[in-house]
Amino acid sequence: MDYIDEHKHEFGVEPICATLSATGTQIAPSTYYAAKTRPPSVRSLRDEQVLVEIRRVHEANYGVYGARKVHAQLRREGLQVARCTVERLMRAAGLRGISRAKGPRTTVPGRGPDERQDLVQRDFTAAAPNQLWVADITYCRTFSGWVYAAFIIDVFSRRVLGWQLSKSLRTDLALDALEMAFWTRQRAGQDVAGLRHHSDKGVQYVAVRY
C-alpha cells in the first residue's frame, strides 16, 4: 500500500497493480481503494502512537539506541509495549542502533605453567591500606586507534596508585604501573611490608621481569 501511495500520482493505481501482479504480488485496484477507505485498525493507531515515542527516544539518544535500549527506556517511562513490537516498528521505520565494536584482547595467557602461589583465593578484601593491590589492563578507543591502560588499585581504599598508557601490551606497560604504585606509597612514607599483589595470568604479569 505504501508503495502505491508513493507512486500513484506518477503511474496511476491500475498500472501499478498490474505490474505488481505480473511480478507475483497479487493486489487488485479494488483492494487498494477498499483499504484506503477503511478506518484504521486499533493496532495501526497504536503502532503510530508507539512509533512517535520510539522516534523520540531514539533521537534523544543521538540515534545510538537499538531496540533493546529503546524498549527499556519506554518501559521506564511507563509505556507498556512488547519488545518485539519495538523491534518491528523500528525495522519498518528504518531505525537502527549502533553496535559497540569489539575491542582488542588484553589477556594473553603466558607460555608454560604459572607457578605463582595464589595468595588471595578469590577473597578480594582488605582491612587496611597496602594489604592487597590488584592489577589489570583495559583499553579505550582514540582517534589514532586503541590505547591500553594498566593500573594498580589498593583494594582497601579503591584508589588507583599507579597507571600507565601504551599502544602495545608489552611487559613495560604493566611494570611501569607497578613502579608508580610503589613510588606513590614511598612518597607518602607508607610501609608496604606484607603487601599481597594479585593479577591475572596474562603474559605481562607472568614475565620474569614483572
C-alpha positions in Angstrom: 0.0 0.0 0.0 2.8 2.5 0.9 4.4 1.8 -2.5 1.2 2.5 -4.4 0.7 5.7 -2.3 4.1 6.9 -3.2 3.9 6.3 -6.9 0.2 6.5 -7.9 0.4 10.2 -8.9 3.1 9.3 -11.4 1.9 6.0 -12.8 -1.7 5.5 -11.6 -3.1 2.9 -9.4 -4.3 0.4 -12.1 -0.9 0.2 -13.9 1.0 -0.2 -10.7 -1.4 -3.0 -9.6 -1.0 -4.7 -13.0 2.8 -4.5 -12.8 2.8 -5.9 -9.2 0.5 -8.8 -10.3 2.8 -9.6 -13.2 5.7 -9.9 -10.7 3.8 -12.2 -8.4 2.3 -9.7 -5.9 -1.5 -10.1 -6.4 -3.3 -6.9 -5.5 -6.4 -5.5 -7.3 -7.2 -1.8 -7.6 -10.4 -2.5 -5.7 -8.5 -4.0 -2.8 -6.3 -0.9 -2.7 -9.3 1.5 -2.7 -11.1 -0.5 -0.1 -8.1 -0.4 2.2 -7.8 3.3 1.8 -11.4 4.0 2.7 -11.4 1.5 5.6 -11.0 3.1 9.0 -7.5 2.4 10.5 -7.4 -0.6 12.9 -6.8 -0.3 16.6 -3.4 -1.9 16.1 -2.3 0.6 13.4 -3.4 3.5 15.5 -1.5 2.1 18.5 1.6 1.5 16.2 1.5 5.1 15.1 1.5 6.3 18.7 4.2 4.0 19.8 6.4 4.9 16.8 6.2 8.6 17.8 7.6 7.6 21.2 10.2 5.3 19.7 11.5 8.1 17.4 11.6 10.5 20.4 13.8 8.1 22.5 15.9 7.2 19.5 16.6 10.9 18.6 17.1 11.9 22.3 19.9 9.4 22.5 21.7 10.5 19.3 20.5 7.6 17.3 22.7 5.1 19.1 20.0 3.1 20.9 18.8 -0.2 19.4 15.5 -1.9 20.0 16.6 -3.3 23.4 17.6 0.0 24.9 14.7 1.9 23.4 12.3 -0.7 24.8 13.9 -0.5 28.2 13.6 3.3 28.2 10.0 3.2 27.2 9.2 0.8 30.0 11.0 3.1 32.5 8.7 5.9 31.3 5.6 3.7 31.9 4.8 2.8 28.3 3.8 -0.8 28.3 4.9 -2.2 25.0 6.4 -5.5 23.9 10.0 -5.6 22.8 9.0 -7.5 19.6 6.7 -4.6 18.8 9.5 -2.1 19.2 11.8 -4.2 17.0 9.1 -4.5 14.4 8.3 -0.8 14.3 12.0 0.2 14.3 12.7 -2.2 11.5 9.8 -0.8 9.4 10.8 2.8 10.1 14.5 2.1 9.3 15.7 3.0 12.8 18.8 1.2 13.9 21.1 1.5 16.8 24.9 1.5 16.8 26.7 -1.7 17.9 29.8 -1.2 20.0 32.8 -2.5 18.2 34.5 -5.5 19.7 37.7 -4.3 21.5 41.1 -5.9 21.4 42.1 -8.8 23.6 44.0 -7.7 26.7 44.7 -11.0 28.4 47.0 -13.3 26.5 48.0 -16.4 28.6 51.7 -16.7 29.3 53.6 -19.7 28.0 54.3 -22.6 30.3 52.7 -23.2 33.7 52.1 -20.4 36.1 53.9 -21.5 39.3 53.0 -18.4 41.3 51.1 -19.1 44.5 47.5 -17.7 44.7 47.6 -15.7 48.0 44.2 -14.2 47.5 42.0 -17.2 46.9 39.2 -15.0 45.5 39.0 -13.1 48.8 39.3 -9.5 47.5 39.0 -7.7 50.8 41.5 -5.8 52.9 41.3 -4.4 56.4 43.9 -1.6 55.9 45.8 0.1 53.1 48.7 -1.7 51.4 47.5 -5.2 52.3 46.3 -6.1 48.8 46.9 -4.5 45.4 45.2 -5.7 42.3 46.4 -5.1 38.7 44.6 -5.1 35.5 44.7 -3.9 31.9 41.9 -2.3 29.9 41.6 -0.4 26.6 40.0 2.7 25.2 39.4 3.9 21.6 41.1 7.1 20.5 41.3 8.9 17.1 44.6 7.2 16.4 43.5 3.7 17.4 43.3 1.5 20.6 45.3 2.5 23.6 45.9 0.2 26.5 45.8 1.3 30.2 47.4 -0.7 33.0 46.6 0.2 36.6 47.2 -0.8 40.2 44.4 -0.4 42.7 44.6 -0.6 46.5 41.7 -2.9 47.5 41.1 -1.2 50.8 40.8 2.4 49.6 39.9 1.6 45.9 42.5 4.2 45.0 44.5 3.9 41.7 48.1 4.0 42.9 49.8 3.6 39.6 48.9 3.6 36.0 50.4 3.7 32.5 49.2 4.1 28.9 50.7 2.4 25.8 49.8 1.4 22.3 51.3 -2.1 22.9 50.8 -4.8 25.5 54.4 -5.2 26.4 55.5 -6.1 29.9 56.8 -2.5 30.4 53.2 -1.3 30.4 52.3 -3.3 33.5 55.7 -2.8 35.1 55.5 1.0 34.8 52.1 1.0 36.6 53.5 -1.2 39.4 56.6 1.0 39.8 54.4 4.1 40.0 52.3 2.5 42.7 55.4 1.8 44.8 56.6 5.4 44.2 53.2 6.7 45.3 53.4 4.9 48.6 57.0 5.7 49.2 56.4 9.4 48.6 53.7 9.2 51.3 56.1 7.5 53.7 53.9 4.4 53.9 55.3 0.9 54.6 54.3 -1.8 52.1 55.8 -4.7 54.0 53.3 -7.7 54.0 51.8 -6.5 50.7 50.0 -9.1 48.6 49.7 -8.3 44.9 47.2 -10.0 42.6 46.9 -10.1 38.8 45.5 -12.4 36.1 47.7 -14.8 34.2 48.4 -12.5 31.3 51.7 -12.8 29.7 52.7 -9.3 31.0 52.2 -10.4 34.6 53.9 -13.8 34.4 57.0 -12.4 32.8 60.2 -12.8 34.7 60.8 -9.0 34.7 57.5 -8.4 36.4 
